[in-house]
Amino acid sequence: MKPLRWALPVILALAAGPAIAADEDAPNHKPVKEVADGRIAVGDKGMLPLYVSSDWSRPAPDITRAVIVLHGRLRNADLYYKSAKAAQAAAGAAGQATIIIVPQFLSDIDIEAHHLPADTLRWTLEGWEGGDDATAPKPASSFEALDAILARLADKTLFPNLRDVVVAGHSGGGQVVQRYAIAGRGEAPLTAAHVAVRYVVANPSSYAYFSGERPEPQIAAACSGYDNWKYGMQAPPDYLATATPAELEKAYAARHVIYLLGTKDTNPNHPALDKSCMAEAQGPYRYARGHSYAATMAARDGGTPNHRLFDVEGIGHDGDKMLTSPCGLHALFDLPGCTAGH
């Protein structure tokens, strides 16, 4: 892993696909413009909207890879679905045998605005980012929703030739993926079915630490609750109740995680950057926070041999450009051409 580099000049790079640069700039308290047309049951707790690129209700022997992409804080799954499809197209032959899945974590304002059925799951505006329970119709963690998706993919009668599952997210979605890589239970049935799983964490505002150590200790010292979940291991949600921090760290270190960090995601005043003292204790902006977290994890007992970090040169806080960059295509589809590896 390279030394911390956020103070160095960055090199502009080419970016592919239609940008969603406005993502994360707008307030998240407005209803979504579009609700996904698919549904999956999360146990008996409710229905989760999602986009799926092909029919997954019947056997799909041609599918060898599944790419799950999680939207950011605006809950704009439609734009992330377009970005995921653009990345698939850019991957060429490597993306052809792939099913794309983009779940949507709605809020009450979305349910009301679109007159959705009462059984539609909904969360607080940001609670889904850390695995909180849904507010209705029944308490279901956003992590349980991901478990349901992975359980469907683990069904060999539906996906007999599935070999790889990628769980990716940008910004708020990156927060979900990083925490789910710590706590998620959905990997186990896939591993039992001999399917490889990896997690792609792109430009999140914060990370969950396993100790009280922080890059900005003076901020942490003055911040009550800086080590509470979703920033640390204290006061975890119910979904994590059966595991100790040591068990969670062991599981996280063993999992395959890719950190994608835009070298221009360096604005300490970005309108959607988490500016709470809990997040500020992790660094001044997303690029710094990501490098500091990866370095901290690599220095802990045993290190993180299964974790990799890639700088996405010249890209700021733009989900589309991150996913369709050479490093994004490498993370999602194993394409060569990402030279910024650490």
N, C-alpha and C positions, 0 to 999 in steps of 0.2 A: 504494500500500500504506500502510495506517495505521501510526502509530508503535507501538512495542511497548507492549502494554496489559495485561500480565498482573497488574500491581499494582492495576488499577482494579477497582471493584465490578462484578459481573456482574449481568445482568438475567435472571431466570427466564423460560423460554419453555415453551410447550406442546410435548409430545412425543407422537408417534404410535406405535401398535403395541405388542405385548407386549415388555416390556423383557428384555434379557439382561444385566442389571446385574451379575450374578454372574460374567459373562465376565471372564476374566483375574484374578479374585480367588482362584480355587482353584489348587492346585498342578497342574503339568502332567505329573507323573510317574505319573498314574493312567491306565489304559486308557480309550479313548473309549467312550461308551455306545452309539454307533451308527456303523456304517461305511456310507458311501455305496453306493448300489446300482448305479451305473454304472461303466464302465471305459473307459479310453483307453490305447492302447499308446504308450509313449514310445520310439520307435524299436524297437530289439531289446533294450532294457535292462530292461523290466518294464512292469507295468500300474499305472496310477494310478487310484484310486477317485475318483469325482466324482458330484455330482448334476447332472442335466440336466432342464430343465423340459419338453422335448418331444423327440421322436424325431429325432436328428440323423444317423441312418444313411441317410436317404433325402432326396431334394430337398425343401427347405422354402422355396418361393418367397414365402410370406407373411411371412417373417422379415426385418425391416429393421434390427434392433438386437440386439446381443448384450451382455449384462452379466455379467461374470465377477467373482465376489466371493470374496475369500480370507479364510479364518477366522483367528482369533487363536491364541495359544500353546496353548490347550487342545485344538486340533485338532477342535473341535466344529462340523464342517461342517454337521451337521443343523440347528443353531440358526441359523447364518448363512444357510442355504438358506431357512428360514422367514422370516428378516428380509428377505432379498432379494425373496421372493415378496410379503411385506407391502408393501414399497416399490413393487413393480410394481403391486399393487392400488391403492395410494394415488395412483399416477400416472395412473390412469384410462385414457383413450384413448391417451395417450402411451406407455403400457407394453404395449399389447395386442399389438403385432407384435414382441415381444421374446422371445429365448431366454435363460434364466437358467442359468448354469453355476457350480457351486461345487466346486472341486477339494479333495481331502483329502490332506494330507501326514502320513502315519502314521509311527509309531515301532515299534520291535521289540515293545514291550509291547502294542501294539494287535494286531499280527500274532498274537502268542501267545494273547492273551485271546479273540480271535474266530476262531482256527483258520483264518486266511486262507491262500490258496495261496502257494507259495514264490515265484511270480513277481510278488507284490505289492510295489511299491516302498515302502521305508521309510527314514527319516532319523533322525539323532540328534534329541533333544527340541527343540533350537532351531536346528540347523544349516540347516534348510530356509529359515529366515528370511533368510539371507544368500546363498543360492544354492549352498550346499555340495552335494557329491555324495551320493547315496543310499548307505547302508551295504550294501544288498542289494536285489535279486539282482545288479545290476551298478551301477557308479558312474554316476549320472545326476543332473545338477544339477537342483534344483527349478526353475531357470529353463528348462531343457530341457523340463520337464513343461509349463510355460506355452507354450513354443514349439509343442509338439504340439497344444495346444488351439487356438492361434491359426492354426496351419496347417490344421486342420480347418475353421475358420471362413472361411479364405481360399479354400476350394475352391468355385469358382463353380458346379460341378455340384450342390453341396448347397445353397449359399446364393446364388442368382443375384441377389438384390435386397438383400443386406446393405449397409447404408450406414455404420453406426456400431458400433464396439466400445469398450466401457468396461471397463477393468481396475481394480477397486477392492479395497481391503483396509482393515481396521481393526486397530489395535494391532499384533500380530505380523504379521498379513496386510498392514498398512500398510507395515511394514518390507520385506516382500517386494516390494510394488508399487513402492516408492520405488527400491529397488535394481534391479528389473527395468526400470524406466523409464530407468535409466542404461545397463544392459548388454544388455537383451533383444534378441534377433534376430527375434522373432516378428512385429514390426510390419512388416518389409520386405515379406513376401508380401501382406499386407493393403493396404499403400499401393500396391503394384503392381496390386492389384485395385480401386483407387479406393475403398477403405474408410477412413474416418477413425477414428483410434485416440486415446483419451485415458486418462490414469491418474489415479485418485482415491486420494490418500494420506490416511488418516484416523487421527489420534491415535497415531502410532508412538512408541516409546520413544527412537528414535535415527534418524539420517540418515547417509548417506555423503557426506563432504565431499571437495572436490577440491583443497584446499590444507591446510596445517598450521594455518590460522587457526581459533580456537575462541572461543565466547562467554566461556568461563572459562579464560583462558590460564594462570593459575596452577595449575589442576588439570591441564591438559594437560602443563605443564612437568614435573610430578612423576609423570606416568603413562606408563610404558613401553608402547608399542604403541598409544597413543591414536589414531594415524593409520593403523593397520592396517585392512584390510577386515574387517568391514562398516562401520566408522566412518570410514574414509578410503581412500586409494588404494594404500596399501602392502600387500604380501603378498596380492594378490588370488587368488581361487579359479581353478581351471583354466578355467572358462567364460569368464573375462575375459582370458585370456592373450594373445589376438591383438590387443588394442586398447591404446593408450596412454591415460593419464589425460586428456590433452588431447583425444583423439578421443572419449573417453567423455563428457567435459563438453560438447563441441560437440553431440553427439547428444542429450544430456539437455536442454540449453537449447532445442533445436529442437522437442522433443516437447511435447505438450499435457498439462500436469500441473495438477491441482487439489489443493490442500492443504485438508483439512477439519479444523478444530481446535475441539474443545469448550472453551468458555470456562471451564468448571468442572473441566477435567482438570488440576488444579493441586496435587494432593497429592504432595509430595516423598517421602512414605513409602508410596505406593500399593504393595500387596503384589506387583504384577507389573511395577512400573517397573524398568527396567534401572538399577541403582545402581552399575555398574562405573565405574571412573574414566574409561574411554573415553566412556561416556554422560554422566557428570556434567560432563565438560568441555564438553558441549553445552548445559548449562543445568540448572536445579533440578527441572524437571518437564516434562511433555509439551507443554503449551500454550506455555511459554517456549521450549522447544527448537524447536518448529515455527516460531514467529515469527522466532527468531534465524536459523534455517537459510534461510528464504525471503528474509530481508533480506540475508543474506550472499550468496546466489546472485544476487539482483537487483543487487547492487553490483559484481559481477565483470564482467570485460570483456564487453561486448555485452548484459549483463543477461539477463533471462528474460521476454521479451515474450509467450511462450506459456504462462507459469505464472500461476495465480491462487490467491489464498488467501481462504478464507471462514471467518469466526468463526461457530460454531454456538452461538448464545446459550443459556446456561443448561444446557448438556449437559456431563456429565462423561465418564468412561471407559465408555461404553455403546454398543456397536456397533449395536444395534437402533435406538436413538434417533438416532444419528448418520445412519444410512442413510435413515430415514423422516422426518427433519426436512425443512423446506422447502429448505435448502441441499443436503441429501443427495439429494432428489428432483431438484433442479436439476442436480447433478453427474452423476447416473445417467441421467436421462431428459429433460434440458433443460427442465424445468418452470419457469415464472416464479415469482416469490415469494420468492426469496432476496435479501434486502436488505443482507446483511452483507459484500458483496464488497469486496475491496481492489484 
